[in-house]
Amino acid sequence: MATPRVRRSTAALGSTVLATALLLSACGSGGTGAADSADGKVTLTVDLFGTFGFKEAGLYDEYTKLHPNITVKQTDTQDEGQYWQALQTKLAGGGGLADIQGLEVGRVAGVVQKQADRFTDLRTLGIGDVNDGLVEWKGAAIRTADGKVLGAGTDIGPEAICYRTDLFKAAGLPTDRTELAAKWSTWQGYLDLGRQYAAKAGAGHAWTDSAAGMFTAEVGQQKVRYADESGKPVYDSSPAVKTAWADATALVADGLSAKLAQWTPEWNKAFSTGRFATLSCPAWMIGYIKGQAGDAGAGTWDIAPGPGRTGNWGGSYLTVPRTAKHPKEAAQLIKWLTAKEQQAALFTKQGSFPSSTGAQDAIKDATDPYFNNAPIGRIFSESAKAMPAQVLGTDDGVIGKAFTDALGEVERTGTSPDTAWKHALDNIKKADGN
């Protein structure tokens, strides 16, 4: 699934990580980088989906203080699917692209294999080493077979489970993180505890938000999901996909889902109404919960290691299109934003888990008072450490969305799992032009 970035709270986490300024030297060859005015002022345009957190965490303000000749103008599209469609239109037409464009991890393989000529090789801008300090697979995913570096890695999405302690107590379930992690060490354990919750919770209180969320988290734990190491699509036979599908449809059959479509106003509202008690929770989700549940939700939410204690959901890259007006200045900003100091600051302020190993070391002891002082640095660091280097296919975003849309049919229209599975396969083939 091409996961939409989400609106995150700017509330600081319990453990403070000091962001230090990183001054960059001038980059190497590239575009003209001509100033916008005679006084040398340059306006850099940044086009992203949802909220990466750079603006909210004050990073643009910090950068422009270090570089007074630079102004940063950012635009956002909340839904990543809409953003991707618009980006494809601009790439095809050759115009309207920003100096910096964001890419979601589910789109990267397709860009590397099919659209590399539309983006600038960062080596030509003097920052070919920008991914050297990241977890190895993060940089490898955005590098072409002939060595071009098409983007700089930002965050990754290690997984956990976020849960409502007040709802657990009301249903007679334990609330201790360690005890819960043991009870739901597998997805079957998670479903079993959900059945216990459903037997005691009042009407209108489901175990989790959606089958789509559970499915996405579960397939995110496997090395091979939608394509194998050779690039061959295997989504229709993949054990990872079939097992996650079976578990997600069992969730629906047992009445454990709130049947909410993620990223909708109804879903947003449910964070504060208690309509669901647990949530598959990549690191970036903690800021989203704060934004939707608000101050009243502080202390009612907690975080525990999830089934399998690992997985990855989401993560992004920053790229410089070939038509960028200011490629050199864009490269300087990208390198600064993705440096370990800024990645650590983003986790502290926004919940974006760093792909930088140095930043991961800096935030490993972080806690969050909003989530009952949960040791979020340790929980997400351990999840990230156990994370497999996933095989990324060229159409992962399309395929993931087809399956989660089909699960929505099962939840909200009563379509049988077998019929919905066929719908997913048909929609994938149609999207592929077959």
C-alpha positions as CSV (number, residue, x, y, z in Angstrom):
1,M,0.0,0.0,0.0
2,A,1.2,3.5,-0.8
3,T,0.8,4.7,2.7
4,P,-0.3,8.3,3.1
5,R,1.9,10.4,5.3
6,V,-0.1,11.6,8.2
7,R,-0.6,14.8,10.2
8,R,1.5,14.6,13.3
9,S,1.5,16.5,16.6
10,T,4.5,18.7,17.3
11,A,4.5,17.8,20.9
12,A,8.0,16.9,22.1
13,L,8.6,13.3,23.3
14,G,9.9,12.7,26.8
15,S,13.6,12.1,25.9
16,T,15.2,15.2,24.3
17,V,17.5,14.9,21.4
18,L,19.4,18.1,20.6
19,A,19.5,18.9,16.9
20,T,22.8,20.4,15.9
21,A,23.3,22.5,12.8
22,L,25.2,20.9,9.9
23,L,26.7,23.4,7.6
24,L,27.2,22.1,4.1
25,S,29.8,22.9,1.5
26,A,28.9,23.9,-2.0
27,C,27.8,21.0,-4.2
28,G,29.4,19.9,-7.4
29,S,28.2,20.0,-11.0
30,G,24.5,20.1,-11.8
31,G,22.0,22.6,-13.1
32,T,22.6,26.3,-13.2
33,G,21.1,27.0,-9.8
34,A,20.6,30.6,-10.9
35,A,19.3,33.0,-8.2
36,D,15.7,34.2,-8.4
37,S,16.8,37.8,-8.0
38,A,19.7,40.0,-8.5
39,D,20.5,40.0,-4.7
40,G,21.2,36.2,-4.8
41,K,18.0,35.1,-3.1
42,V,16.7,31.7,-4.0
43,T,13.3,30.2,-3.3
44,L,13.4,26.4,-3.1
45,T,10.1,24.6,-3.8
46,V,9.3,21.3,-1.9
47,D,6.4,19.1,-2.9
48,L,5.4,16.4,-0.4
49,F,2.5,14.2,0.6
50,G,0.9,14.4,4.0
51,T,3.3,15.7,6.5
52,F,6.9,14.8,6.6
53,G,7.3,17.0,9.6
54,F,10.1,19.3,8.4
55,K,8.0,22.4,8.7
56,E,6.3,21.4,11.8
57,A,9.5,20.6,13.6
58,G,11.0,24.0,12.6
59,L,13.7,22.5,10.4
60,Y,13.1,24.9,7.5
61,D,13.3,27.9,9.9
62,E,16.6,26.6,11.2
63,Y,18.0,26.0,7.8
64,T,17.1,29.4,6.4
65,K,18.7,31.0,9.5
66,L,21.9,29.2,8.5
67,H,21.4,30.2,4.8
68,P,19.8,33.6,4.8
69,N,19.7,33.7,0.9
70,I,17.3,30.6,0.9
71,T,13.5,30.6,1.3
72,V,11.7,27.3,1.4
73,K,8.2,27.0,0.0
74,Q,6.4,23.7,0.7
75,T,3.2,22.3,-0.7
76,D,1.4,19.2,0.6
77,T,-1.1,16.7,-0.7
78,Q,-2.6,14.8,2.2
79,D,-3.4,11.6,0.3
80,E,-0.3,9.9,-1.2
81,G,-2.3,8.3,-4.0
82,Q,-3.5,11.7,-5.2
83,Y,0.0,13.1,-4.9
84,W,1.4,10.2,-6.9
85,Q,-1.1,10.7,-9.7
86,A,-0.3,14.4,-9.9
87,L,3.5,13.6,-9.9
88,Q,3.1,11.2,-12.8
89,T,1.2,13.8,-14.8
90,K,4.0,16.4,-14.1
91,L,6.7,13.9,-15.0
92,A,5.0,13.0,-18.3
93,G,4.5,16.7,-19.2
94,G,8.0,17.8,-18.0
95,G,6.7,20.8,-16.1
96,G,5.3,21.9,-12.8
97,L,7.8,19.9,-10.7
98,A,9.3,21.3,-7.6
99,D,13.0,21.5,-6.8
100,I,12.4,18.6,-4.3
101,Q,9.8,15.9,-4.6
102,G,9.0,13.2,-2.0
103,L,8.7,9.5,-2.9
104,E,7.0,6.8,-0.8
105,V,8.8,3.6,-0.4
106,G,6.1,1.6,-2.3
107,R,6.9,3.7,-5.4
108,V,10.7,3.5,-5.3
109,A,11.3,0.3,-7.3
110,G,9.1,1.5,-10.1
111,V,10.9,4.8,-10.2
112,V,14.4,3.2,-10.2
113,Q,13.5,0.7,-12.9
114,K,11.2,2.8,-15.1
115,Q,11.7,6.5,-14.5
116,A,15.4,7.0,-13.5
117,D,15.8,9.4,-16.3
118,R,13.3,11.8,-14.8
119,F,15.3,12.4,-11.6
120,T,18.8,13.8,-11.0
121,D,21.6,11.5,-10.0
122,L,22.6,13.0,-6.7
123,R,26.3,12.1,-7.4
124,T,26.3,14.9,-10.0
125,L,25.3,17.3,-7.3
126,G,28.0,16.3,-4.9
127,I,25.9,14.3,-2.5
128,G,26.2,10.8,-3.8
129,D,27.2,9.6,-0.3
130,V,24.0,11.0,1.3
131,N,22.7,7.5,2.2
132,D,26.0,6.1,3.5
133,G,25.0,6.5,7.1
134,L,21.6,4.9,6.8
135,V,20.5,1.3,7.3
136,E,21.9,-0.5,4.2
137,W,18.7,-1.5,2.5
138,K,17.3,2.1,2.7
139,G,20.0,3.4,0.3
140,A,20.1,0.3,-1.8
141,A,16.4,0.7,-2.7
142,I,16.9,4.1,-4.4
143,R,20.1,3.2,-6.3
144,T,20.0,2.0,-9.9
145,A,21.8,-1.0,-11.3
146,D,24.5,1.3,-12.8
147,G,25.0,3.2,-9.5
148,K,22.9,6.3,-9.9
149,V,21.6,7.7,-6.5
150,L,18.1,9.0,-7.2
151,G,17.1,10.1,-3.7
152,A,18.0,10.6,-0.1
153,G,16.4,8.4,2.6
154,T,14.3,10.0,5.3
155,D,12.4,7.8,7.9
156,I,11.4,4.2,8.1
157,G,8.3,2.6,9.7
158,P,9.2,0.0,12.4
159,E,6.0,-1.5,13.9
160,A,4.4,-1.9,17.3
161,I,0.9,-2.0,18.7
162,C,-0.7,1.2,20.2
163,Y,-3.6,0.5,22.6
164,R,-6.1,2.2,24.9
165,T,-5.3,1.4,28.5
166,D,-8.7,2.7,29.7
167,L,-10.6,0.4,27.4
168,F,-8.4,-2.5,28.3
169,K,-9.1,-2.0,32.0
170,A,-12.8,-1.7,31.4
171,A,-12.8,-5.1,29.6
172,G,-10.7,-6.7,32.3
173,L,-7.6,-7.1,30.1
174,P,-4.0,-6.5,31.4
175,T,-2.4,-3.1,30.5
176,D,1.3,-3.9,31.2
177,R,3.4,-3.6,28.0
178,T,5.5,-6.7,28.7
179,E,2.6,-8.9,29.5
180,L,0.7,-7.8,26.4
181,A,3.7,-8.3,24.2
182,A,3.9,-11.9,25.4
183,K,0.2,-12.5,24.9
184,W,0.2,-11.2,21.3
185,S,3.7,-12.4,20.3
186,T,1.9,-13.9,17.2
187,W,-1.0,-12.6,15.1
188,Q,-3.0,-15.5,16.3
189,G,-2.3,-14.4,19.9
190,Y,-3.4,-10.9,18.9
191,L,-6.7,-12.3,17.5
192,D,-7.3,-14.4,20.6
193,L,-6.9,-11.4,22.9
194,G,-9.2,-9.5,20.6
195,R,-11.9,-12.2,21.1
196,Q,-11.5,-11.8,24.8
197,Y,-11.9,-8.1,24.5
198,A,-15.0,-8.4,22.3
199,A,-16.7,-10.7,24.8
200,K,-16.5,-8.0,27.5
201,A,-16.4,-4.6,25.7
202,G,-19.6,-2.7,25.3
203,A,-21.3,-2.0,22.0
204,G,-19.5,0.3,19.7
205,H,-16.0,-0.7,21.0
206,A,-14.1,-2.9,18.5
207,W,-10.7,-4.5,19.0
208,T,-9.0,-2.6,16.1
209,D,-9.8,-0.1,13.4
210,S,-9.7,-2.1,10.2
211,A,-8.6,-5.3,8.5
212,A,-6.5,-3.1,6.1
213,G,-4.3,-1.9,9.0
214,M,-3.7,-5.4,10.3
215,F,-3.0,-6.8,6.8
216,T,-0.5,-4.0,6.0
217,A,1.3,-4.5,9.2
218,E,1.5,-8.3,8.8
219,V,2.8,-8.3,5.2
220,G,5.3,-5.6,6.3
221,Q,7.1,-8.2,8.4
222,Q,8.1,-10.4,5.5
223,K,11.1,-10.2,3.2
224,V,9.1,-11.4,0.1
225,R,5.6,-10.0,-0.3
226,Y,4.4,-8.9,-3.7
227,A,7.5,-9.7,-5.8
228,D,10.4,-12.2,-5.5
229,E,14.1,-11.4,-5.6
230,S,14.1,-11.6,-9.4
231,G,11.4,-9.0,-9.6
232,K,8.7,-11.5,-10.7
233,P,5.2,-10.7,-9.3
234,V,4.2,-13.3,-6.7
235,Y,1.3,-11.5,-5.0
236,D,-1.2,-14.2,-6.0
237,S,0.8,-17.0,-4.5
238,S,2.9,-15.3,-1.8
239,P,2.6,-17.1,1.6
240,A,3.0,-13.7,3.3
241,V,0.1,-12.3,1.4
242,K,-2.2,-15.3,1.8
243,T,-1.5,-15.6,5.5
244,A,-2.1,-11.9,6.2
245,W,-5.3,-12.1,4.1
246,A,-6.6,-15.1,6.1
247,D,-5.8,-13.4,9.4
248,A,-7.4,-10.1,8.3
249,T,-10.6,-11.8,7.1
250,A,-10.8,-13.8,10.3
251,L,-10.6,-10.5,12.1
252,V,-13.7,-9.4,10.3
253,A,-15.5,-12.7,10.6
254,D,-15.1,-12.6,14.4
255,G,-16.5,-9.0,14.7
256,L,-13.1,-7.5,15.8
257,S,-12.9,-4.7,13.3
258,A,-14.5,-1.3,13.6
259,K,-14.7,-1.4,9.7
260,L,-13.2,2.0,9.3
261,A,-11.5,3.2,6.1
262,Q,-8.2,4.5,7.1
263,W,-7.3,8.2,6.5
264,T,-11.0,9.2,6.4
265,P,-12.7,11.8,8.7
266,E,-14.7,9.0,10.4
267,W,-11.5,7.1,11.2
268,N,-9.9,10.3,12.5
269,K,-12.8,10.9,14.8
270,A,-12.6,7.4,16.2
271,F,-9.2,8.1,17.9
272,S,-11.0,10.1,20.5
273,T,-14.3,8.2,20.8
274,G,-12.9,4.8,21.9
275,R,-14.4,3.1,18.9
276,F,-11.3,0.8,18.7
277,A,-8.9,-0.4,21.4
278,T,-5.8,-1.3,19.4
279,L,-4.0,-0.1,16.3
280,S,-1.2,-1.5,14.2
281,C,1.3,1.3,14.8
282,P,4.4,2.1,12.8
283,A,6.5,4.8,14.5
284,W,5.0,7.7,12.5
285,M,1.5,6.8,13.8
286,I,2.3,8.1,17.3
287,G,2.2,11.7,16.1
288,Y,-1.0,11.0,14.2
289,I,-2.7,9.6,17.4
290,K,-1.7,12.8,19.3
291,G,-3.1,15.0,16.6
292,Q,-6.5,13.1,16.4
293,A,-7.0,12.2,20.1
294,G,-5.7,15.6,21.3
295,D,-4.7,16.5,24.8
296,A,-7.6,14.5,26.3
297,G,-6.1,11.3,25.0
298,A,-2.8,11.8,26.9
299,G,-2.4,8.9,29.3
300,T,-5.1,6.8,27.8
301,W,-2.9,5.4,25.0
302,D,0.2,3.2,25.4
303,I,2.6,1.2,23.1
304,A,3.9,-2.3,23.3
305,P,6.0,-4.5,20.9
306,G,3.7,-6.1,18.4
307,P,3.3,-9.6,17.0
308,G,6.6,-10.8,15.7
309,R,8.3,-7.7,17.3
310,T,9.3,-6.3,13.9
311,G,8.0,-5.1,10.5
312,N,8.1,-2.0,8.4
313,W,5.2,0.1,7.2
314,G,6.1,3.2,5.2
315,G,9.1,5.4,4.8
316,S,10.1,8.0,2.2
317,Y,12.8,9.6,0.1
318,L,13.6,13.1,-1.1
319,T,14.5,13.5,-4.8
320,V,15.6,16.3,-7.2
321,P,13.7,16.1,-10.6
322,R,15.8,16.7,-13.7
323,T,13.7,19.8,-14.4
324,A,14.5,21.4,-10.9
325,K,15.2,25.1,-11.1
326,H,17.7,25.0,-8.3
327,P,19.3,21.5,-8.2
328,K,22.5,22.5,-6.3
329,E,20.6,24.4,-3.6
330,A,18.0,21.6,-3.4
331,A,20.8,19.0,-2.9
332,Q,22.2,21.1,0.0
333,L,18.8,21.2,1.7
334,I,18.2,17.5,1.2
335,K,21.6,16.5,2.7
336,W,20.9,18.7,5.7
337,L,17.3,17.5,6.3
338,T,18.4,13.8,6.1
339,A,21.5,14.2,8.3
340,K,21.5,12.2,11.5
341,E,21.0,15.3,13.7
342,Q,17.8,16.3,11.9
343,Q,16.5,12.8,11.7
344,A,16.9,12.5,15.5
345,A,15.1,15.8,16.0
346,L,12.2,14.7,13.8
347,F,11.8,11.6,15.9
348,T,11.9,13.7,19.1
349,K,9.3,16.2,17.8
350,Q,7.2,14.2,15.3
351,G,7.7,10.5,15.8
352,S,9.4,9.9,12.4
353,F,11.8,7.0,13.1
354,P,15.2,7.6,11.6
355,S,16.8,5.5,8.9
356,S,20.2,7.0,10.0
357,T,22.0,4.5,12.3
358,G,23.6,7.4,14.1
359,A,20.3,9.0,14.8
360,Q,18.9,5.6,15.9
361,D,21.7,5.5,18.5
362,A,20.8,9.0,19.7
363,I,17.1,8.3,20.3
364,K,17.3,4.7,21.7
365,D,16.4,5.9,25.2
366,A,13.5,8.2,24.2
367,T,10.3,7.9,26.1
368,D,6.9,9.6,25.5
369,P,4.8,11.0,28.3
370,Y,1.7,11.0,26.1
371,F,1.9,7.2,25.9
372,N,2.4,6.7,29.7
373,N,6.1,7.2,29.3
374,A,6.4,4.3,26.9
375,P,10.0,3.6,25.9
376,I,9.4,4.3,22.3
377,G,13.1,4.6,21.4
378,R,13.7,1.0,22.6
379,I,10.5,-0.5,21.2
380,F,10.9,0.9,17.7
381,S,14.7,0.5,17.7
382,E,14.3,-3.2,18.5
383,S,11.6,-3.6,15.8
384,A,13.9,-1.8,13.3
385,K,16.9,-4.0,14.2
386,A,14.9,-7.2,13.5
387,M,13.4,-5.8,10.3
388,P,14.0,-7.9,7.1
389,A,15.4,-6.1,4.1
390,Q,12.2,-6.3,2.1
391,V,12.1,-7.1,-1.6
392,L,10.5,-4.1,-3.3
393,G,8.5,-4.7,-6.5
394,T,7.8,-2.1,-9.2
395,D,4.0,-2.1,-8.4
396,D,4.0,-2.6,-4.6
397,G,1.9,0.5,-4.1
398,V,-0.8,-0.5,-6.6
399,I,-0.8,-4.1,-5.3
400,G,-1.1,-3.2,-1.6
401,K,-3.9,-0.8,-2.3
402,A,-5.8,-3.4,-4.3
403,F,-5.7,-5.9,-1.4
404,T,-6.6,-3.3,1.3
405,D,-9.5,-2.0,-0.9
406,A,-10.8,-5.5,-1.2
407,L,-10.6,-6.0,2.5
408,G,-12.8,-2.9,2.8
409,E,-15.3,-4.7,0.6
410,V,-15.4,-7.6,3.0
411,E,-15.8,-5.3,6.0
412,R,-18.3,-2.7,4.7
413,T,-20.3,-4.5,2.0
414,G,-20.3,-8.1,3.2
415,T,-18.4,-9.4,0.1
416,S,-17.1,-12.9,0.7
417,P,-13.3,-13.2,1.2
418,D,-13.0,-15.4,-1.9
419,T,-14.9,-12.9,-4.1
420,A,-13.0,-10.0,-2.7
421,W,-9.7,-11.8,-3.3
422,K,-10.7,-12.2,-7.0
423,H,-11.6,-8.5,-7.1
424,A,-8.1,-7.6,-5.8
425,L,-6.4,-9.7,-8.4
426,D,-8.6,-8.3,-11.2
427,N,-7.9,-4.8,-10.2
428,I,-4.1,-5.4,-10.1
429,K,-4.2,-6.8,-13.6
430,K,-6.3,-3.9,-14.8
431,A,-3.8,-1.4,-13.3
432,D,-1.0,-3.3,-15.0
433,G,-2.8,-3.0,-18.4
434,N,-3.5,-6.7,-18.7
